[in-house]
Every structure is written in structure tokens, then in C-alpha cells.
């Protein structure tokens, strides 16, 4: 296995080495902190580095092992979280200027506590688009997250620092949030695996919200096994999250090696076979070739679903931020503010109609899963754009870049389906992403197919230069 | 099928709607922001027109707590 203190170490490899006494959590943490110190000046992934806390946490992991206790399934694994997760002692800035004047969080977010209970070591908070209303990873207050594969390019967002930190080898795991694509987009642009679980699966307690109807949390990593390991540690009911479904933990790490054999896998056609650059569809074709999937399914009314997600997002986001828009509109990132102000004028009947359409759409899409087990689709319509890029050409039309990065992700998160974004490389250029979409509560199917693609060499991570 | 929607109002009408909403909500909008706010609202209005004409049964209720 690789050096557990090195930049390409996996979470599983580190945890095994720490549990076996081959390396200490402290040594792993010190090495990760050194990588952050060396690379963050360029990549701008971390907004807060908590060296003292991390070393203290690592010391406790080592002490548990020395006392003969099990150090946990993520023993000594360094991780970091998008800065909308509460971190005790820090104001939860959520990418904003305004929120950094909040009182420091009194306790860690639920998912941070779960990972640390499993032995993982929090290194700090990560850059993100303001209030998560973003697909680029750019931020007017903290500067842009930069793509480790080409620092002149976007990481994607809004979990931009999460993508950058993992792709650069600073940490093997990061947590992000995904409302309309904010885990899957940076996973695609940075060449990572990212899991957006079923809506209501993981606790959102202690995270700063954006659009309650669509907000999800989940992990990004460099292998399917690492996602499974983290996801199993993240699961569990939490009375502090009223939107969480009453469903116990369903561990899946032992299931993902089952492979894709016997699964009915189809490719999304129509909307998901146009509106993007040819290499996005080449990435899907690569996955299809590796899996032997041949069928095509039509996800009905996907453009309307995307439009409805767009309207609900603007309205719920505006409602959330109404007081701040009244009191401090000049302190927002202009790109966020102007959309939120527009959102305050949306008629309620449009929003309710969008929610009613969502019900219709959900029923039609769920019916597809009577015929297929997993659906493949591109994650983004392009590779990582240049920082500052404002437009994109889609099917010959020049369109605003920001909203259109989510053209393939929004219709899926709109109804909360679990998705694993897998990194696919079709040439020596930048990575692309493929969405592996499963029925509700079947994260195991998405990860089984992702693992089959990884094993076949059709999906995987490459070291950043 | 629902009745056809009227054409999207012109910019002056949309701006009047935005100004009224800002006034009602107590949001101070710098005049320099209005073009971008308008562009964003027009994008929302166009998106809404993608699904507003779509026929739905009266029984298509949104779930109070959405369950995937």
C-alpha cells in the first residue's frame, strides 16, 4: 500500500495503518498539515486550518490505541469540511462576509461529530461559494478555490474547497453540501468521487442551510471504498434534523464489491444527451462501454424539472436571507445578492406550482426504476472552465455559465435521488464526471456500479501535478 | 390544458414588480444593482413559464415533508 503519510494515501489505508500501529495518527496529521501549508497558498481550499485541534484529536486517537481500545474505522484519517458546517469555536461563515460576525459555534455539526467519533481528525474549514448559491467555487470575499489539476481553472462549486483539498492530496476526505449539484460538480471538475445520498438520509443538523427542499450533505474522496467507509460512519438517525427520514443506518461498505453484474443499467437520453460538450458524452460512453450497458431511458420532462428547481431555489434562498437583504445587502457577494433580491419578488403561486410539479415528476421518475436499477448521465456540460469565465456555448447558443453548469445535476437532486459522481478521463486533459443515479435509499447500487467502473479502470482519480 | 400564459411582460413592467416587492419587503436596492436583479428575475420568470402551463391534477399535492 502507499505511504499512509503521503498525499495519495486513502482513508482506508490510513485507518488500517493506524489500527495496526504502523503509523501514528499524529504523524499522519502532521504530514497532512504540512501539505496544507505547502499548497493552500496557491489553491485556496482551506479558509480555516485548525492545527492545534487536529493534533489534539490525533493524540486522543493514538492514546485510545495505546490503551488497547479500538481506534475506530476512520482512525487517524484527516478530513476537512465546507465552511457551512459548524465547527466549535468558529463562526459558521458559509462563504459569506456577513456570517463571520456570528457567535462562534457552540458545538460541531452532527456529521463532524460522527466522523470524529469514528476516529477521523478534523483539519479545518473549506472555501465555498457564498451561501452555497454557486456552481463555480469562486468567492468574492475569500477568493476562488483553484483546481489542483490546473490552478487557472475553477474547482466547481459550491463545495469548491472540498474538491480542491481532496484533489490536491491535502486530505483524503472532505464533506460538502449539494442542493443542485454542489458535490457532484466539484467532483467532476476536480476528478473525484462524490456521494450525494438520498434526500433525508444524513443529518443536516449544525450546517448552514440554503434551500431546505433540496439540501443534502455528503462526502468527496479519491476512491469508492473511502466514500463507503465515510458514508457508513455518517449514517444514523438524528432528532436534531426535522427533515431526516426515520430510517436507521444501512451500512454498505461490505456490499460495494458485489459489482454491477445482474444490475439493469441504462443511460439517460434526451435532455442528458444534448446541452453539453462532446467529451461529456464521451465520458458517459466510456462508462457504458465498461459496464456493457446498452439501454436508454428518457427521464420525462427533465428541462421542466430543472426550471422548477431553479425557481424553488431562488425563492427559498431569498426567504432564508430576507433579513440580511434588508439590513446589509451591500455586504453580499454581488452575484449572490442580485439573484436573492430577484427571488424576493417571485409570486408564491409559482413556487407552489413548482412543488406540485415536483410531485408529478417524482412519480414518473420512480416508475423508471421498475425497469432499471441504475441510470447513468453526465455530471456537467463541460470540463472545468477558466476562473472568471462568464458564458458557455451549449448546442451553439452562448448562455450564462453559472446557472448552466447544473444542467444535468439539478433534475436529479430535485427529487432527492442518491447519486455517486465518478471521475472519468477521456484523454490527457481535465477530468469529467458521470452521475451514477439510483432509486431512493439505494446508495449501495450507486456505489456498486461506481466501484465496478473503478475496478474496470473506467473511473478513478489521478494525482494532481 | 390550462389557458395559455400571456407574454412575458416587458422590462419596465418587470422592474415595477421588482420595485414594489423591494418596497414591500423593505430591501434597499442600489440603482446600480437593478440591471442584474432584473436579468435574474427575467431568468426566473422564463423558468416558471417552463412548468406553469404543464397540466397537473388537483390531487398533485406537494408533500409537507418531502420524502424521496
Contacts between the chains, C-beta under 8 A, distances in Angstrom:
chain1	res1	chain2	res2	distance
A	198	B	68	4.8
A	199	B	66	6.5
A	199	B	67	7.9
A	199	B	68	4.5
A	200	B	66	7.7
A	200	B	67	6.5
A	200	B	68	6.2
A	213	B	66	6.2
A	242	B	65	7.7
A	243	B	65	6.4
A	243	B	66	7.9
A	245	B	67	6.3
A	245	B	68	7.8
A	301	B	54	7.3
A	303	B	50	6.4
A	304	B	50	5.1
A	304	B	51	4.5
A	304	B	54	6.0
A	307	B	47	3.9
A	307	B	48	7.2
A	307	B	50	3.7
A	307	B	51	5.5
A	308	B	47	7.6
A	308	B	50	7.7
A	308	B	51	4.9
A	310	B	43	7.7
A	310	B	44	7.0
A	310	B	47	4.5
A	311	B	44	5.8
A	311	B	47	5.3
A	311	B	48	5.3
A	311	B	51	7.8
A	314	B	40	7.6
A	314	B	44	5.3
A	322	B	25	6.5
A	322	B	27	7.9
A	325	B	25	7.6
A	325	B	27	5.0
A	326	B	25	6.9
A	326	B	26	4.9
A	326	B	27	5.5
A	326	B	28	7.7
A	329	B	27	6.5
A	329	B	28	6.3
A	329	B	29	7.3
A	329	B	30	7.5
A	329	B	33	7.9
A	330	B	30	7.2
A	334	B	33	7.4
A	334	B	36	7.2
A	337	B	33	7.1
A	338	B	33	5.8
A	338	B	36	3.9
A	338	B	37	4.9
A	338	B	39	7.9
A	338	B	40	5.4
A	339	B	40	4.8
A	341	B	18	7.7
A	341	B	22	6.9
A	341	B	27	6.1
A	341	B	29	6.2
A	341	B	33	7.0
A	341	B	37	4.9
A	341	B	40	7.8
A	342	B	18	7.1
A	342	B	37	5.1
A	342	B	38	7.7
A	342	B	40	3.8
A	342	B	41	4.0
A	342	B	43	7.9
A	342	B	44	6.0
A	343	B	40	8.0
A	343	B	44	7.2
A	344	B	21	5.6
A	344	B	22	7.2
A	344	B	25	5.1
A	344	B	27	6.3
A	345	B	17	5.8
A	345	B	18	5.1
A	345	B	20	7.9
A	345	B	21	3.6
A	345	B	22	7.5
A	345	B	41	6.0
A	346	B	44	5.9
A	346	B	48	7.8
A	350	B	44	8.0
A	350	B	48	4.4
A	350	B	52	6.9
A	352	B	62	7.0
A	353	B	48	7.7
A	353	B	51	6.6
A	353	B	52	5.8
A	353	B	56	7.7
A	354	B	48	7.5
A	354	B	51	6.1
A	355	B	62	3.6
A	356	B	56	5.4
A	356	B	60	4.8
A	356	B	61	6.8
A	356	B	62	5.4
A	357	B	51	4.8
A	357	B	54	6.0
A	357	B	56	6.5
A	357	B	60	7.7
A	358	B	62	6.5
A	358	B	66	7.6
A	359	B	60	5.0
A	359	B	61	6.5
A	359	B	62	5.6
A	359	B	63	6.8
A	360	B	54	7.8
A	360	B	56	5.8
A	360	B	60	5.2
A	362	B	68	7.8
A	400	B	43	8.0
A	403	B	43	7.0
A	415	B	68	6.4
A	416	B	66	6.7
A	416	B	68	3.3
A	417	B	68	6.5
A	440	B	67	7.9
A	440	B	68	4.0
A	441	B	68	7.4
